[in-house]
């Protein structure tokens, strides 16, 4: 017996609704500086970040993800009961079992939905968006929900000025559904496992459990190696993303990269030689680097403040620990 060929044509997909959740607490550089042994003026020239959103004990990964998802569902004019697939991306879920996505699905009232987690750190939203596009295109589901939720502050050593100067917390979500015309382009993605030590945890949780005299696992990175990788490999991958979509820089309305830090965003814009009319997302200035959540939060800010509008052509590109990268062209919702 042979498998039957697909009986459904491939469908186009687009983002139908977007949602965001930003923790209430705003932490500025003045508050962070004393533990690092520097003054608040040390941060801006090195990171381009003025403040960070940081979650409290009630703003869990699940709670923030649910809030962002509910906003996305409302924007799309649909309900959780209509969602067939939920993809959750986070670097912060510390419980090996169960995964986070079914818990969020239950909290939304979507227990019927397929639900699974994707762990790709700062590339996670673009990985999930590509996967959601394929689910819609193949007919696996009519509506998918992508959720990126992060509490990066849980893994920050607040005495490490190179780390505390960067990260923040938050969540973003997107409802993806079928479309008469393409609203999400093909993905350009990849990894470089030889760079797995460039952005990593200081130790594993089993190592910490075996010796509680050690500091808890925290994020550490080699900033110079990150910079070099982004400058060469990521910039080249962005060029391939444009080529695969048949789009030139002049066609773009917005560039929405992972909100790593202000200097990296500036470097990418310079390397790409973006035209003056292209709006560059800089949510990182007020929110900090929120890992997988940074791209949907940056989209939400551009739409909210009027810097970009529905239907604009935007290039998304995530990159980070792994090392991994992923990006695609979209029409903004």
C-alpha positions in Angstrom: 0.0 0.0 0.0 1.2 3.5 -0.9 0.5 6.8 0.7 -2.0 8.9 -1.3 -0.8 12.0 -2.9 -1.8 15.3 -1.4 -5.3 16.2 -2.5 -5.2 19.9 -1.4 -3.3 22.7 -3.2 -0.8 24.7 -1.3 -2.3 27.8 0.2 -0.8 31.2 0.9 -0.6 32.4 4.5 -0.4 35.7 6.4 -0.5 37.2 9.9 -4.1 38.0 10.6 -3.6 39.5 14.1 -0.8 40.5 16.4 -0.6 40.8 20.2 2.0 41.9 22.7 2.5 41.9 26.5 5.0 44.1 28.2 5.6 43.7 32.0 4.5 46.7 34.0 7.9 47.2 35.7 10.4 49.4 33.9 14.0 49.2 35.0 16.4 51.9 33.9 20.1 51.9 33.7 20.4 54.0 37.0 18.8 51.1 38.9 21.1 48.5 37.3 24.4 50.3 37.5 25.4 49.9 41.2 25.5 46.1 41.2 27.8 46.3 38.1 30.2 48.8 39.6 29.5 51.3 36.8 27.5 54.5 36.4 24.4 54.7 34.3 26.3 56.6 31.6 28.3 53.4 30.9 25.3 51.6 29.3 24.0 53.7 26.3 27.2 54.0 24.2 27.7 50.2 24.5 24.1 48.9 24.1 21.8 51.7 22.9 19.4 50.6 25.6 17.8 53.1 28.1 15.4 50.8 29.9 14.2 47.2 30.3 10.9 45.6 31.0 11.2 43.0 33.8 8.5 40.6 34.9 7.4 40.1 38.5 6.4 36.8 40.1 2.9 36.9 38.7 4.0 37.6 35.1 5.0 34.0 34.3 5.9 32.7 30.9 2.4 31.2 30.7 0.6 34.3 31.9 2.4 36.6 29.5 2.0 34.3 26.6 -1.7 34.0 27.2 -2.1 37.7 27.4 -0.3 38.3 24.2 -2.2 35.5 22.5 -5.6 36.9 23.6 -4.6 40.2 22.1 -3.6 38.6 18.8 -6.9 36.6 18.7 -8.9 39.7 19.3 -7.0 41.6 16.5 -7.6 38.7 14.1 -11.3 38.6 15.0 -11.2 35.0 16.0 -11.3 32.8 19.2 -9.1 30.2 20.7 -11.7 27.6 19.8 -10.8 28.1 16.1 -7.1 27.6 16.5 -5.8 24.3 15.3 -2.1 24.6 16.1 -0.2 26.5 18.8 3.6 26.9 18.6 5.3 28.4 21.6 8.9 29.5 21.5 10.9 30.4 24.6 14.4 29.9 26.1 13.1 30.2 29.6 10.9 27.1 30.3 12.9 25.3 33.1 10.5 22.4 33.6 11.5 19.5 31.3 8.0 18.1 31.5 5.3 19.1 30.6 6.1 21.4 27.8 4.8 25.0 28.0 2.5 25.0 24.9 -0.2 22.7 26.2 -0.4 24.7 29.4 -0.9 27.9 27.4 -3.4 26.1 25.1 -5.4 25.1 28.2 -5.2 28.6 29.6 -6.6 30.0 26.3 -9.4 27.3 26.2 -7.8 25.6 23.2 -7.2 22.1 24.6 -8.2 20.6 21.3 -5.2 22.2 19.4 -2.0 20.7 18.4 0.6 22.3 20.7 4.4 22.1 20.8 7.4 24.1 21.9 10.3 25.3 19.8 13.6 26.2 21.4 15.7 28.4 19.1 16.3 31.4 21.5 16.3 34.7 19.6 15.5 33.0 16.2 12.4 31.3 17.7 9.7 33.6 16.4 10.8 33.4 12.8 11.3 29.6 13.1 7.7 29.3 14.3 6.3 31.7 11.8 7.9 29.6 9.0 6.4 26.5 10.5 3.0 28.0 10.9 3.1 29.1 7.3 3.8 25.6 6.2 1.0 24.2 8.4 -1.5 26.6 6.7 -0.1 26.0 3.3 -0.3 22.2 3.5 -3.9 22.3 5.0 -2.9 20.8 8.3 -4.8 23.6 10.0 -6.8 26.7 9.1 -5.5 28.9 11.9 -2.2 28.7 13.8 -1.1 30.7 16.8 2.6 31.6 17.3 3.6 32.7 20.8 7.0 33.9 21.9 7.2 34.4 25.7 10.4 35.2 27.7 11.6 35.9 31.2 15.2 36.4 30.3 15.8 38.2 33.6 15.5 34.8 35.4 18.9 33.9 33.9 20.8 37.2 34.3 23.7 37.6 36.7 23.0 41.2 37.8 26.7 41.7 38.6 27.7 41.0 35.0 27.5 44.3 33.3 27.8 42.8 29.8 24.6 40.8 30.3 22.5 42.9 32.6 22.9 45.9 30.2 21.0 44.0 27.5 18.1 41.8 28.5 14.4 42.2 29.3 11.1 40.3 29.5 7.9 40.2 27.5 5.7 38.2 25.1 4.4 38.5 21.6 1.9 36.5 19.5 0.6 36.2 16.0 -2.4 34.5 14.5 -1.5 33.0 11.1 -4.2 32.0 8.6 -4.9 31.4 4.9 -4.7 34.2 2.4 -5.6 34.9 -1.2 -2.1 36.4 -1.8 1.2 35.7 -0.1 1.6 37.5 3.3 4.5 35.5 4.6 7.4 34.7 2.3 9.8 31.8 2.2 12.1 31.4 5.1 15.9 31.6 5.1 17.3 29.8 8.1 20.2 27.8 9.3 22.6 27.1 12.2 26.2 27.1 13.1 26.7 24.5 15.9 30.5 25.2 16.0 29.5 28.5 17.7 27.4 26.9 20.4 29.7 28.2 23.1 29.4 31.8 21.9 26.0 32.4 23.7 25.3 29.8 26.4 24.5 29.1 30.0 27.3 29.2 32.6 26.5 25.7 33.7 23.7 23.1 33.3 20.9 22.6 35.8 22.1 19.1 36.8 25.5 20.6 37.6 23.8 23.2 39.8 21.6 20.6 41.5 24.7 18.5 42.3 26.5 21.4 43.9 24.4 24.3 45.3 27.5 26.2 46.4 27.9 27.1 42.7 26.0 30.2 41.4 22.8 29.4 39.5 23.0 29.0 35.8 23.1 32.3 34.0 23.6 33.6 30.4 27.1 34.3 29.3 28.3 35.3 25.8 31.4 36.3 23.9 30.3 39.7 22.5 33.2 40.0 20.0 32.4 36.7 18.5 28.7 37.5 18.3 29.5 40.8 16.6 31.7 39.0 14.0 29.2 36.3 13.3 26.3 38.8 12.8 28.5 41.1 10.7 29.5 38.3 8.2 27.1 35.3 8.4 23.9 37.0 9.4 24.3 39.8 7.0 24.9 37.3 4.2 21.8 35.3 5.2 19.7 38.5 5.1 20.8 39.0 1.5 19.7 35.4 0.7 16.4 36.1 2.3 15.8 39.1 0.0 16.9 37.1 -3.0 14.7 34.1 -2.3 11.7 36.4 -2.0 12.6 38.3 -5.2 12.6 41.6 -3.3 15.1 44.4 -3.2 16.0 46.8 -0.4 14.1 49.6 -2.1 10.9 47.5 -1.9 11.0 47.4 1.9 9.0 49.6 4.2 10.5 48.2 7.4 13.4 46.2 8.7 12.6 44.4 11.9 15.6 42.4 13.1 16.0 40.6 16.4 16.4 43.4 19.0 19.9 42.3 20.1 21.1 45.7 21.1 21.3 49.2 19.5 24.8 48.8 18.2 24.2 45.5 16.4 21.0 47.0 14.8 23.0 50.0 13.6 25.7 47.8 12.2 23.2 45.7 10.3 21.6 48.8 8.8 25.0 50.1 7.7 26.1 46.7 6.3 22.9 46.3 4.3 23.0 50.0 3.1 19.3 50.3 3.8 17.6 53.2 1.9 16.5 56.2 4.0 12.8 55.4 3.6 13.1 52.0 5.4 11.9 52.2 9.0 14.2 50.3 11.4 12.7 48.8 14.5 14.3 49.9 17.7 12.0 48.6 20.4 15.2 47.4 22.2 15.8 51.0 23.4 12.8 50.9 25.8 12.2 47.2 26.3 15.6 45.5 26.2 16.6 42.3 24.4 13.6 39.9 24.9 15.1 37.0 23.0 12.3 35.2 21.0 9.8 37.9 21.9 11.8 40.8 20.5 10.5 40.6 16.9 6.8 40.5 17.6 7.2 43.2 20.3 9.1 45.4 17.7 6.4 44.8 15.1 3.7 45.8 17.6 5.5 49.1 18.5 6.0 50.1 14.9 2.3 49.6 14.2 1.2 51.2 17.4 3.2 54.4 17.0 2.4 54.7 13.3 6.0 54.2 12.0 4.6 51.4 9.8 1.1 50.4 8.7 -0.9 47.4 7.7 0.2 46.0 4.4 3.7 47.4 4.5 6.4 45.0 3.4 8.8 44.2 6.2 11.9 42.0 6.6 12.0 40.0 9.8 15.3 38.4 10.8 16.1 36.6 14.1 19.5 35.4 15.2 21.1 34.2 18.4 22.2 31.3 20.6 22.8 28.0 18.8 24.1 29.7 16.8 20.8 29.9 14.8 19.2 32.4 12.4 15.9 32.7 10.5 14.1 35.3 8.6 11.4 36.1 6.1 9.5 38.9 4.3 5.9 39.6 5.6 3.1 42.0 4.9 2.4 43.7 8.2 -1.0 42.8 9.8 
